[in-house]
Amino acid sequence: MVAMLSQGHKLRQSEFGDGARAGFCLMGACQDCWVWDETGQRLRACTTMVLDGMTLRTAPPGQYWPVTPDLQLHLAATEAGS
């Protein structure tokens, strides 16, 4: 999480539309720091060690997650804000 936040002010946008997320509890309990790897696996940024060559996503990859109407809006907003 520290590596990601050193490059920006947030880890991701909330999938519920209530703003940016950057971690809260810092021990893996609040689930506020979810990020995704290239395979679509969801990871907690606060408890995942960064490995050399690791690629993380701040939005769920659509090809691995069902694209519901709310996720489609979230992905569109994320792309527009990039």
PEQUI-V70020 format. One record per backbone hydrogen bond with DSSP energy under -1.0 kcal/mol. CO is the residue of the C=O (numbers start at 1). NH is the residue of the N-H. Records with the same first field share a line. If there is no record, write none. Layout:
CO = NH  NH
This chain:
1 = 5
2 = 6
4 = 7
12 = 21
14 = 17
19 = 14
21 = 11  12
33 = 45
35 = 43
36 = 57
37 = 40
41 = 37
43 = 35
44 = 47
51 = 54
57 = 36
61 = 64  65
66 = 68
68 = 72
69 = 73
70 = 74
71 = 75
72 = 76
73 = 77
74 = 78
75 = 79
76 = 80
77 = 81
